[in-house]
Amino acid sequence: MTPTLFLRPFHSALRTPHSALARLALLALLAAAPLAAAELTVTLQDLQGQPVVDAVVSVTPLDAPLPPFAATAPVATVAQKGGEFSPYVTPVRTGTRVRFPNEDQVQHHVYSVSKAKPFEIPLYAGNEEHSEVFDKPGVVTVGCNIHDWMVAYVVVLDTPWFARSGEDGQARLSDLPAGRYRYDVWQPRLAKPLTEEIVFTADGPAAKRALTLTLKVDRRVRRALEGGSGGAYKP
């Protein structure tokens, strides 16, 4: 006798416990899958064709909110070493705590009168460390009240997407959700920031931009320490 084969309707089969678990697992997998993200590389040069270092490139979404700020303040470092601030330019997101360790064996008096973050750290030396929270967006010029040639910039941004150009003049940004953005370029010697609109697509190629910047003359005066970081300053 030939056995009878009973077929359960497809829509009925989906209601079984095993298939329900399978559907839930599939939904969880889709939710956990990373969204496709875009990349942007900006190449900067001056009028002589030389790479532009220490430019800050940032992108801000025009049709979507910014991601939330971190619950714990991130930390950046601007050191005093050899009679200079290092790095010269430091981009950070709003709410970042910036450390100012003194790696020289002479005293420094770090301060700023910028509207975005006025502060003062009185005389300290011997690798002492102090920090400040930068809680407002803007460009903060940092100096030393004793050694007036020392200068640095902390660029405070609300957006989490930014990069500083390196020795090759390139700034690279990644993990950019698809959408319409404004990108800005700032550099200490740039007469005014550059601003353009750009659109990123999830499945498109990495975006590239090449810009030639007109820069003002670099008037920084660099003075080294006699005998390294533990000696007196050369006049």
C-alpha positions, 0 to 999 in steps of 0.5 A: 500500500502506498503511503499517503503524503500530506503537505502543509500549506506554506503559510501554515508552515510559517506559523510553526515554532521553528519557522518563527524562530528562524524569522526572528533570527533573520530579522536580528541578523539584518538589524545587526548588519552594518550599513554601507558607508561612504568615504571622502579623501580631500587632497590639498595643495598651495599655489606652489603645488606643495601639500598643505599640512594641518588643514581640518576637513569636516562634514556636517549632514544637511538632512539628518541629525548629528549622532549623539555625543559620547556619554564619556568625554573623549580625550585629546593631547596638546603637549609642550615639548621643545618650546612648541605645542604639539600638535600644532592643530588639533580637531576635536568634537565638542565635549572633548577633554584636552590634556596639556602635559608639559614635557619641558623642564621649564615652566609654561603658562598656557592660556586662551582668550578665544570666545569658544574657550577662554582658560588659563593654566598658570605656571607649571613644569616637570611633566605636570599635566592639566586639562580642560573640557572644550564644550563649545564649537569654534576655533580656540587659539592657544598660547603661552604667556611666557613664550609668546612664539608658542601657538596652537589651535584646537578646532572644536566641532559638533560633527564627529566626521573630521580629519586633519591633513598630513604631510601628504596634504590629504585628509581622509574621512570614513564611515559616512552615512549616505546623504547630503552634507556640507564639507568645510576646510579650515587652516590657520593661514587660510583667509576664510574657510572653504565650504561646499556641498557634497552628496554621498551614496551608500553604493557609490565609489569613494568621493575625492576632492582636490583643492588648491588653497591660497594661504597667508604667509607663515609668520610663526617664529620657531625657537629651539631649546639649548641642549634639548628640552631641559635647557634654556631658550635660544634668543 
